[in-house]
């Protein structure tokens, strides 16, 4: 029974992990950079949903309204901080983007402290009742979060593989030079990819809000998990990211019942992901589904 | 002109305890801790092109190692601080060996994860570390503030001199060559992975050294010193002071730390302000605010001298 409930939990959490990591993976694929502010995008989404919900907006509407705001936020950030250095082929661009996204994360996190205070906030969940499947009990907040994530991932995959905008994004991810020759606007695709990435993280944050709590520092641990997932699955690969997300959720879920001391096992839940990351870096640095890096 | 500036700074630093006492002397001692961290981090980020987010964690490793050795083994403070630096270097070696074979952001990713893991473990291992309450640590030199300040100054000078020495040596040339063109450097026979590892281990050791020093100045080590915000502070100091200048980064640390004391009134907004400062700096003067101010000041001085 313990096995089954842990597995169910892993599947639910894994779906949520997949949602937040796909944003990171998409940004990496198209912009070729790791967004170190991804955790903070998640935190912003969490607070945005919390604020909209406390305005007495119906919850599904609150979630729906937050998406264009998050997308706009992402596009704006890309335009301000990432576009010009890319266009001007700035010297040492790789280091610049790490610094600027990390600084952005620090800024947002510490902006949230004075605005919302260091306390934990609990956002209301879309669906409150617990669901019983035989002996299996899953919380309604988790279940509804997983279902919405699942649907969002479905929409994302449809968008990426079946619409012309999505195909444009994938073309830029594969080869920006060739994409621009066939008339795809590379700069616009970069903005769109960043906007979508931030939106996915933000929606994940809104769905995490009721399950874990919303606080200014919530982003860091989720960001680290998303990094682990993306490295595990292979950076920029959609399939790999989804597998990585379930993989990490399963490892965490079963890892946490290995240690007898409950407070410790809770604290070290995050450690399993890191051990997994180190293992992947040792054995298969390109990730499960990533392409091997070829030196120029 | 180039040599005069550091000399003037050093003379001022040596005379500082005669001009200021108690509170501001203590503030200056703490800012020396940050100066060591910022200058070693800027060597790594600016000259080698490696971005590590575990610098604050390495300082924490140095601090906890030294604290635990003094408390449980009764080791003298200087020895335990050195051991702390060594342990930090060993951790650097482990992480570096794992991630520096690959290009790209793997070091930044892994160090961020490691830093979080370290903070979580020291918070969870209450029996050993007193968790988030923090560990009370004996002060160095019976808490003599002037001598502690001079110890910090000596460690800071040691850091800058050693790292500058490395940068001016053959190895330094290798590092810059690798940063500019890695494939080019490796076709000329430079073992790029090896030298990156050397630079990473060296700077990690200095972070550990700074951490040990800090522990015995403040008398308390807690998981607070390895928070991501601390890492953000080190980054802000280095970027503000100029990533490509060790002294600039150190000055950045001292200025921002001094500002922090003034900004105490609105403590909550401090890191948000520094975060915004970094974003503005990266956008408007990516080489750093201080190097740009230095160039302007020099131009102004030249014009003024030219007319006189």
Interface residues (C-beta under 8 A of the other chain):
Chain A: X33 X34 X36 X80 X81 X90 X92 X94 X95 X96 X98 X99 X100 X102 X103 X104 X106 X107 X108 X109 X110 X111 X113 X114 X217 X220 X221 X223 X224 X227 X228 X231 X263 X264 X267 X268 X270 X271 X273 X274 X277 X278 X281 X282 X285 X293 X295 X296
Chain B: X45 X49 X51 X53 X98 X99 X101 X102 X103 X104 X105 X106 X108 X109 X110 X112 X113 X114 X116 X117 X120 X121 X123 X124 X179 X183 X228 X229 X232 X235 X236 X239 X268 X269 X270 X271 X272 X274 X275 X276 X278 X279 X282 X283 X286
